[in-house]
Amino acid sequence: MGGSESTVRKVSFAMDEEDKVRVLPAGVKLSDAVIQRAKDRSHSLPESKPPPSKRSEGGPSATGPPKSQEGRSGKTYTEREEELYRRYEREQALVQEELARIAQRERAAARENLNFAILQERASTVEEIQKAKVLPADLDAWAKQLEKKEAELKRLDTFYKEQLAHLERKNVEYYKLTSEQFHEAANEAEAHIKKRRTEPLCSDLQSGILKCYRDNQQQTLNCSDLAKEYMQCINAAKKKLLVNHG
């Protein structure tokens, strides 16, 4: 039923205090007495219909319509049980259909998620493959760039070394030239400069003044005359030098 395979179901019934069938949450219970009556009915012949009640010619009987032997509901216990069982079957079918729809939706969602994951994984794999293909080309380009840079660095290193050596040679040559020029200029200056006297001027008076100051430390005025003579001697020597060089 409901698009699913039929399954064997266990049905149980219960009788309440008024001898009515009561459906329980776990199913429907059936008392032993009712089960026995159902078995007896299945083996017995069909019941004969009750004869119609006699009515007076003038109208319905004063006693009212006859009561049915089947009870207020007009149905036997077996019919009620079958009706409950059919209702139970219908409810079970609805439940099975709903479960089938839920399972179908879950399977569809799972397939969709799985397909999305597969597509994602494929895209990632393709991307990795493309990267793997591009990587060697990039490595070759990087290697060539490094080789060019190394060659440029070597060229610059050689150039700067040559420039440094050239500057060092220039410095050495300039030092030698300046040294030679200095020595030549010094020799020429020595040749043109006359030798001067190195003897001190007025040495006798200088010695006398020093001795006088040592002897008269408390009375230095006693050496004033000697000091005047020494100054006169110095001035006379300066005038003589100026006259000779003039």
C-alpha positions as CSV (number, residue, x, y, z in Angstrom):
1,M,0.0,0.0,0.0
2,G,1.0,3.6,-0.7
3,G,3.7,2.5,-3.2
4,S,5.5,0.3,-0.6
5,E,5.6,-3.4,-0.2
6,S,3.0,-5.0,2.0
7,T,4.3,-6.1,5.4
8,V,2.9,-8.3,8.1
9,R,1.5,-6.2,10.9
10,K,0.6,-7.3,14.4
11,V,-2.7,-5.7,15.5
12,S,-3.8,-5.8,19.1
13,F,-7.1,-4.5,20.5
14,A,-8.4,-3.7,24.0
15,M,-11.9,-3.5,25.5
16,D,-12.9,-0.7,27.8
17,E,-15.4,-0.9,30.7
18,E,-18.4,-0.5,28.3
19,D,-17.2,-3.4,26.2
20,K,-16.1,-1.1,23.4
21,V,-13.0,-1.3,21.3
22,R,-10.3,1.2,22.4
23,V,-7.3,2.0,20.2
24,L,-4.0,2.2,22.1
25,P,-0.9,4.2,21.0
26,A,1.0,1.1,20.2
27,G,-1.9,-0.6,18.3
28,V,-5.3,-2.1,19.1
29,K,-5.8,-4.8,21.7
30,L,-8.4,-7.5,21.4
31,S,-9.7,-9.3,24.4
32,D,-9.8,-13.1,24.4
33,A,-13.6,-13.2,24.5
34,V,-13.9,-11.0,21.4
35,I,-11.3,-13.1,19.6
36,Q,-13.3,-16.2,20.4
37,R,-16.5,-14.7,19.2
38,A,-14.8,-13.7,15.9
39,K,-13.6,-17.2,15.4
40,D,-17.1,-18.6,16.1
41,R,-18.7,-16.2,13.6
42,S,-16.2,-17.2,10.9
43,H,-17.3,-20.9,11.2
44,S,-21.0,-20.4,11.7
45,L,-23.6,-19.8,9.0
46,P,-24.8,-16.3,8.2
47,E,-27.5,-15.2,10.5
48,S,-31.0,-15.0,9.2
49,K,-32.6,-11.6,9.0
50,P,-35.0,-10.8,11.8
51,P,-38.7,-10.9,10.6
52,P,-40.3,-7.6,10.2
53,S,-42.3,-6.4,13.1
54,K,-46.0,-6.4,12.9
55,R,-47.8,-3.1,12.7
56,S,-51.3,-2.2,13.0
57,E,-53.3,-1.3,10.0
58,G,-53.9,2.2,11.4
59,G,-50.2,3.1,11.5
60,P,-47.2,2.5,13.5
61,S,-47.3,0.6,16.7
62,A,-47.8,2.5,19.8
63,T,-44.8,0.8,21.3
64,G,-42.5,2.6,18.8
65,P,-39.9,1.2,16.4
66,P,-38.3,-2.0,17.3
67,K,-34.8,-1.9,18.7
68,S,-32.0,-3.3,16.6
69,Q,-30.2,-6.3,17.9
70,E,-26.8,-4.9,16.8
71,G,-26.7,-2.1,19.3
72,R,-26.8,1.7,19.0
73,S,-24.2,1.9,16.3
74,G,-25.9,-0.6,14.1
75,K,-22.6,-2.5,13.7
76,T,-21.3,-5.7,15.2
77,Y,-18.1,-5.9,17.1
78,T,-16.4,-7.7,14.2
79,E,-17.4,-4.9,11.8
80,R,-16.1,-2.3,14.2
81,E,-12.9,-4.2,14.5
82,E,-12.6,-4.5,10.8
83,E,-13.3,-0.8,10.4
84,L,-10.7,0.0,13.0
85,Y,-8.3,-2.3,11.3
86,R,-8.9,-0.6,7.9
87,R,-8.4,2.8,9.6
88,Y,-5.2,1.5,11.1
89,E,-4.1,0.3,7.6
90,R,-4.9,3.6,6.1
91,E,-3.0,5.5,8.8
92,Q,-0.1,3.1,8.4
93,A,-0.2,3.6,4.6
94,L,-0.1,7.4,5.1
95,V,2.8,7.0,7.5
96,Q,4.7,4.8,5.1
97,E,4.1,7.2,2.2
98,E,5.3,10.1,4.4
99,L,8.4,8.2,5.4
100,A,9.0,7.3,1.8
101,R,8.7,10.9,0.8
102,I,11.1,12.0,3.6
103,A,13.6,9.2,2.6
104,Q,13.3,10.3,-1.0
105,R,14.0,13.9,-0.1
106,E,16.9,12.9,2.1
107,R,18.4,10.7,-0.7
108,A,17.9,13.6,-3.2
109,A,19.7,16.0,-0.8
110,A,22.4,13.5,-0.2
111,R,22.9,12.9,-3.9
112,E,23.0,16.7,-4.5
113,N,25.6,17.2,-1.7
114,L,27.6,14.3,-3.1
115,N,27.5,15.6,-6.6
116,F,28.5,19.1,-5.3
117,A,31.4,17.5,-3.4
118,I,32.5,15.5,-6.4
119,L,32.4,18.6,-8.6
120,Q,34.4,20.5,-6.1
121,E,36.9,17.8,-5.8
122,R,37.2,17.6,-9.6
123,A,37.6,21.3,-9.9
124,S,40.3,21.2,-7.2
125,T,42.1,18.4,-9.0
126,V,42.0,20.2,-12.3
127,E,43.4,23.3,-10.7
128,E,46.2,21.3,-9.1
129,I,47.0,19.7,-12.5
130,Q,47.1,23.1,-14.1
131,K,49.4,24.4,-11.4
132,A,51.6,21.4,-11.8
133,K,51.8,22.1,-15.6
134,V,52.6,25.8,-15.1
135,L,55.1,25.2,-12.3
136,P,57.9,23.8,-14.4
137,A,57.6,26.7,-16.9
138,D,57.7,29.2,-13.9
139,L,60.7,27.4,-12.5
140,D,62.6,27.7,-15.8
141,A,61.7,31.4,-16.0
142,W,62.9,31.9,-12.5
143,A,66.1,30.0,-13.1
144,K,66.8,32.1,-16.2
145,Q,66.2,35.3,-14.3
146,L,68.6,34.1,-11.5
147,E,71.2,33.3,-14.1
148,K,70.9,36.8,-15.6
149,K,71.1,38.4,-12.2
150,E,74.2,36.4,-11.2
151,A,75.9,37.3,-14.5
152,E,75.1,41.0,-14.0
153,L,76.5,40.8,-10.4
154,K,79.7,39.2,-11.7
155,R,80.0,41.8,-14.4
156,L,79.6,44.6,-11.8
157,D,82.0,43.0,-9.4
158,T,84.6,42.8,-12.1
159,F,84.0,46.4,-13.2
160,Y,84.3,47.8,-9.6
161,K,87.4,45.7,-8.9
162,E,89.0,47.2,-12.1
163,Q,88.0,50.7,-11.1
164,L,89.4,50.2,-7.6
165,A,92.7,48.9,-8.9
166,H,92.9,51.9,-11.3
167,L,92.3,54.3,-8.5
168,E,95.0,52.7,-6.4
169,R,97.5,52.9,-9.2
170,K,96.6,56.6,-9.7
171,N,97.0,57.3,-5.9
172,V,100.4,55.6,-5.9
173,E,101.6,57.6,-8.9
174,Y,100.3,60.8,-7.4
175,Y,102.0,60.1,-4.1
176,K,105.3,59.4,-5.8
177,L,105.0,62.6,-7.9
178,T,104.1,64.8,-4.9
179,S,107.0,63.3,-2.9
180,E,109.5,64.0,-5.6
181,Q,108.2,67.5,-6.1
182,F,108.4,68.1,-2.3
183,H,112.0,66.9,-2.1
184,E,113.0,69.0,-5.1
185,A,111.3,72.1,-3.5
186,A,113.0,71.4,-0.2
187,N,116.4,71.1,-1.8
188,E,115.9,74.3,-3.7
189,A,114.8,76.2,-0.6
190,E,117.8,75.0,1.3
191,A,120.1,76.1,-1.5
192,H,118.6,79.6,-1.5
193,I,118.4,80.1,2.3
194,K,121.6,81.4,4.0
195,K,122.8,79.9,7.2
196,R,122.1,82.1,10.2
197,R,124.1,82.5,13.4
198,T,122.9,80.3,16.1
199,E,124.8,81.9,18.9
200,P,122.6,83.8,21.4
201,L,122.7,87.6,21.4
202,C,124.3,89.4,24.3
203,S,125.1,86.1,26.1
204,D,127.4,87.7,28.6
205,L,124.8,90.2,29.8
206,Q,122.1,87.5,29.8
207,S,124.3,85.3,32.1
208,G,125.0,88.3,34.4
209,I,121.3,89.2,34.7
210,L,120.4,85.6,35.6
211,K,123.1,85.5,38.3
212,C,122.1,88.9,39.7
213,Y,118.4,87.8,40.0
214,R,119.5,84.7,41.8
215,D,121.7,86.6,44.2
216,N,119.1,89.4,44.9
217,Q,115.8,87.6,45.0
218,Q,114.5,89.9,47.6
219,Q,116.0,93.1,46.0
220,T,115.5,92.7,42.3
221,L,115.9,96.5,41.7
222,N,119.6,96.1,42.3
223,C,119.7,94.4,38.8
224,S,117.9,97.1,37.0
225,D,121.0,98.7,35.6
226,L,122.2,95.4,34.2
227,A,118.8,94.8,32.7
228,K,118.9,98.1,30.9
229,E,122.3,97.2,29.4
230,Y,120.9,93.9,28.2
231,M,117.9,95.5,26.5
232,Q,120.2,98.1,24.8
233,C,122.4,95.2,23.6
234,I,119.4,93.4,22.2
235,N,118.1,96.4,20.4
236,A,121.5,97.1,18.9
237,A,121.7,93.5,17.6
238,K,118.2,93.8,15.9
239,K,119.2,97.0,14.2
240,K,122.3,95.3,12.9
241,L,120.4,92.4,11.5
242,L,117.9,94.6,9.8
243,V,120.7,96.6,8.1
244,N,122.4,93.4,6.9
245,H,119.2,91.9,5.3
246,G,118.0,95.3,4.0
